[in-house]
Amino acid sequence: MNILGQFGMGAKYKPDTGTTAYGFPLNGNVNANLTQEEFESIPHVLNVQVRVFDLSNTTDLKEYTDVRDRIANKQYVQLDRTKMLSTDGREIKIHLEWAEVQGVLPKHLQRRL
């Protein structure tokens, strides 16, 4: 079994169509006519994001919570998380690095329509 099978996306964010064999979103023509072997061998890529969230800001807190929820439900993979406290300890910022896993159809398979 491929290691991605252990980390397949949870049901909360899994799309109904256009996914890889492991439930990750598929970037490319989702209507391509693939054999079972081609479908199971779709390559995966990581789209990395980096951001510092200021948790005292309500918009940042909401966005941070959304990203963490997606990490918990396996839509995203957490790469790094670092707490940054102000010198007086009142302000909390989080440096977060995460990646979204996506399947990418090779061009030679996209042309097969």
C-alpha positions as protocol buffer text, in pm:
chain_id: "A"
residue {
  index: 1
  type: MET
  ca { x: 0 y: 0 z: 0 }
}
residue {
  index: 2
  type: ASN
  ca { x: 120 y: 350 z: -87 }
}
residue {
  index: 3
  type: ILE
  ca { x: 199 y: 573 z: 213 }
}
residue {
  index: 4
  type: LEU
  ca { x: -64 y: 825 z: 95 }
}
residue {
  index: 5
  type: GLY
  ca { x: -327 y: 563 z: 176 }
}
residue {
  index: 6
  type: GLN
  ca { x: -250 y: 620 z: 543 }
}
residue {
  index: 7
  type: PHE
  ca { x: -308 y: 992 z: 511 }
}
residue {
  index: 8
  type: GLY
  ca { x: -613 y: 1010 z: 283 }
}
residue {
  index: 9
  type: MET
  ca { x: -838 y: 1311 z: 328 }
}
residue {
  index: 10
  type: GLY
  ca { x: -1116 y: 1292 z: 586 }
}
residue {
  index: 11
  type: ALA
  ca { x: -1479 y: 1300 z: 477 }
}
residue {
  index: 12
  type: LYS
  ca { x: -1547 y: 1658 z: 594 }
}
residue {
  index: 13
  type: TYR
  ca { x: -1357 y: 1819 z: 305 }
}
residue {
  index: 14
  type: LYS
  ca { x: -1341 y: 1535 z: 51 }
}
residue {
  index: 15
  type: PRO
  ca { x: -1498 y: 1641 z: -280 }
}
residue {
  index: 16
  type: ASP
  ca { x: -1769 y: 1419 z: -429 }
}
residue {
  index: 17
  type: THR
  ca { x: -1592 y: 1403 z: -766 }
}
residue {
  index: 18
  type: GLY
  ca { x: -1250 y: 1477 z: -907 }
}
residue {
  index: 19
  type: THR
  ca { x: -1033 y: 1304 z: -650 }
}
residue {
  index: 20
  type: THR
  ca { x: -734 y: 1074 z: -653 }
}
residue {
  index: 21
  type: ALA
  ca { x: -757 y: 716 z: -528 }
}
residue {
  index: 22
  type: TYR
  ca { x: -668 y: 851 z: -181 }
}
residue {
  index: 23
  type: GLY
  ca { x: -938 y: 1120 z: -177 }
}
residue {
  index: 24
  type: PHE
  ca { x: -722 y: 1424 z: -249 }
}
residue {
  index: 25
  type: PRO
  ca { x: -854 y: 1688 z: -492 }
}
residue {
  index: 26
  type: LEU
  ca { x: -758 y: 1639 z: -853 }
}
residue {
  index: 27
  type: ASN
  ca { x: -607 y: 1931 z: -1041 }
}
residue {
  index: 28
  type: GLY
  ca { x: -664 y: 1887 z: -1412 }
}
residue {
  index: 29
  type: ASN
  ca { x: -933 y: 1740 z: -1635 }
}
residue {
  index: 30
  type: VAL
  ca { x: -1147 y: 1530 z: -1403 }
}
residue {
  index: 31
  type: ASN
  ca { x: -1327 y: 1372 z: -1698 }
}
residue {
  index: 32
  type: ALA
  ca { x: -1023 y: 1194 z: -1840 }
}
residue {
  index: 33
  type: ASN
  ca { x: -1087 y: 829 z: -1923 }
}
residue {
  index: 34
  type: LEU
  ca { x: -833 y: 646 z: -1704 }
}
residue {
  index: 35
  type: THR
  ca { x: -761 y: 282 z: -1647 }
}
residue {
  index: 36
  type: GLN
  ca { x: -766 y: 162 z: -1286 }
}
residue {
  index: 37
  type: GLU
  ca { x: -384 y: 145 z: -1284 }
}
residue {
  index: 38
  type: GLU
  ca { x: -355 y: 503 z: -1417 }
}
residue {
  index: 39
  type: PHE
  ca { x: -610 y: 626 z: -1162 }
}
residue {
  index: 40
  type: GLU
  ca { x: -420 y: 466 z: -872 }
}
residue {
  index: 41
  type: SER
  ca { x: -89 y: 606 z: -1003 }
}
residue {
  index: 42
  type: ILE
  ca { x: -186 y: 973 z: -1032 }
}
residue {
  index: 43
  type: PRO
  ca { x: 110 y: 1172 z: -897 }
}
residue {
  index: 44
  type: HIS
  ca { x: 59 y: 1396 z: -596 }
}
residue {
  index: 45
  type: VAL
  ca { x: 206 y: 1741 z: -537 }
}
residue {
  index: 46
  type: LEU
  ca { x: 219 y: 1970 z: -235 }
}
residue {
  index: 47
  type: ASN
  ca { x: 115 y: 2336 z: -256 }
}
residue {
  index: 48
  type: VAL
  ca { x: 299 y: 2494 z: 39 }
}
residue {
  index: 49
  type: GLN
  ca { x: 167 y: 2796 z: 228 }
}
residue {
  index: 50
  type: VAL
  ca { x: 343 y: 3002 z: 499 }
}
residue {
  index: 51
  type: ARG
  ca { x: 177 y: 3263 z: 717 }
}
residue {
  index: 52
  type: VAL
  ca { x: 202 y: 3439 z: 1052 }
}
residue {
  index: 53
  type: PHE
  ca { x: -138 y: 3463 z: 1224 }
}
residue {
  index: 54
  type: ASP
  ca { x: -205 y: 3729 z: 1487 }
}
residue {
  index: 55
  type: LEU
  ca { x: -450 y: 3550 z: 1718 }
}
residue {
  index: 56
  type: SER
  ca { x: -568 y: 3880 z: 1874 }
}
residue {
  index: 57
  type: ASN
  ca { x: -708 y: 3976 z: 1532 }
}
residue {
  index: 58
  type: THR
  ca { x: -1053 y: 3819 z: 1480 }
}
residue {
  index: 59
  type: THR
  ca { x: -1003 y: 3773 z: 1104 }
}
residue {
  index: 60
  type: ASP
  ca { x: -664 y: 3604 z: 1154 }
}
residue {
  index: 61
  type: LEU
  ca { x: -806 y: 3386 z: 1431 }
}
residue {
  index: 62
  type: LYS
  ca { x: -1093 y: 3273 z: 1206 }
}
residue {
  index: 63
  type: GLU
  ca { x: -855 y: 3195 z: 917 }
}
residue {
  index: 64
  type: TYR
  ca { x: -610 y: 3018 z: 1150 }
}
residue {
  index: 65
  type: THR
  ca { x: -894 y: 2806 z: 1291 }
}
residue {
  index: 66
  type: ASP
  ca { x: -1004 y: 2715 z: 937 }
}
residue {
  index: 67
  type: VAL
  ca { x: -652 y: 2606 z: 837 }
}
residue {
  index: 68
  type: ARG
  ca { x: -611 y: 2403 z: 1159 }
}
residue {
  index: 69
  type: ASP
  ca { x: -949 y: 2236 z: 1099 }
}
residue {
  index: 70
  type: ARG
  ca { x: -840 y: 2139 z: 750 }
}
residue {
  index: 71
  type: ILE
  ca { x: -516 y: 2001 z: 892 }
}
residue {
  index: 72
  type: ALA
  ca { x: -709 y: 1798 z: 1150 }
}
residue {
  index: 73
  type: ASN
  ca { x: -934 y: 1660 z: 873 }
}
residue {
  index: 74
  type: LYS
  ca { x: -634 y: 1576 z: 652 }
}
residue {
  index: 75
  type: GLN
  ca { x: -707 y: 1818 z: 371 }
}
residue {
  index: 76
  type: TYR
  ca { x: -381 y: 1997 z: 457 }
}
residue {
  index: 77
  type: VAL
  ca { x: -56 y: 1864 z: 600 }
}
residue {
  index: 78
  type: GLN
  ca { x: 111 y: 2069 z: 875 }
}
residue {
  index: 79
  type: LEU
  ca { x: 480 y: 2125 z: 812 }
}
residue {
  index: 80
  type: ASP
  ca { x: 571 y: 2361 z: 1098 }
}
residue {
  index: 81
  type: ARG
  ca { x: 398 y: 2554 z: 1375 }
}
residue {
  index: 82
  type: THR
  ca { x: 580 y: 2800 z: 1601 }
}
residue {
  index: 83
  type: LYS
  ca { x: 429 y: 3016 z: 1878 }
}
residue {
  index: 84
  type: MET
  ca { x: 561 y: 3369 z: 1899 }
}
residue {
  index: 85
  type: LEU
  ca { x: 486 y: 3559 z: 2221 }
}
residue {
  index: 86
  type: SER
  ca { x: 537 y: 3931 z: 2275 }
}
residue {
  index: 87
  type: THR
  ca { x: 784 y: 4028 z: 2545 }
}
residue {
  index: 88
  type: ASP
  ca { x: 499 y: 4096 z: 2787 }
}
residue {
  index: 89
  type: GLY
  ca { x: 328 y: 3767 z: 2694 }
}
residue {
  index: 90
  type: ARG
  ca { x: 1 y: 3933 z: 2592 }
}
residue {
  index: 91
  type: GLU
  ca { x: 20 y: 3895 z: 2214 }
}
residue {
  index: 92
  type: ILE
  ca { x: 29 y: 3555 z: 2057 }
}
residue {
  index: 93
  type: LYS
  ca { x: 123 y: 3503 z: 1697 }
}
residue {
  index: 94
  type: ILE
  ca { x: 159 y: 3170 z: 1522 }
}
residue {
  index: 95
  type: HIS
  ca { x: 397 y: 3103 z: 1237 }
}
residue {
  index: 96
  type: LEU
  ca { x: 234 y: 2820 z: 1042 }
}
residue {
  index: 97
  type: GLU
  ca { x: 355 y: 2628 z: 740 }
}
residue {
  index: 98
  type: TRP
  ca { x: 119 y: 2382 z: 572 }
}
residue {
  index: 99
  type: ALA
  ca { x: 67 y: 2213 z: 240 }
}
residue {
  index: 100
  type: GLU
  ca { x: -237 y: 2107 z: 43 }
}
residue {
  index: 101
  type: VAL
  ca { x: -200 y: 1769 z: -126 }
}
residue {
  index: 102
  type: GLN
  ca { x: -338 y: 1752 z: -480 }
}
residue {
  index: 103
  type: GLY
  ca { x: -330 y: 1497 z: -755 }
}
residue {
  index: 104
  type: VAL
  ca { x: -211 y: 1622 z: -1093 }
}
residue {
  index: 105
  type: LEU
  ca { x: -304 y: 1445 z: -1414 }
}
residue {
  index: 106
  type: PRO
  ca { x: -5 y: 1419 z: -1647 }
}
residue {
  index: 107
  type: LYS
  ca { x: -55 y: 1607 z: -1974 }
}
residue {
  index: 108
  type: HIS
  ca { x: -54 y: 1290 z: -2183 }
}
residue {
  index: 109
  type: LEU
  ca { x: -356 y: 1164 z: -1986 }
}
residue {
  index: 110
  type: GLN
  ca { x: -540 y: 1499 z: -2006 }
}
residue {
  index: 111
  type: ARG
  ca { x: -533 y: 1487 z: -2386 }
}
residue {
  index: 112
  type: ARG
  ca { x: -727 y: 1159 z: -2390 }
}
residue {
  index: 113
  type: LEU
  ca { x: -1079 y: 1293 z: -2428 }
}
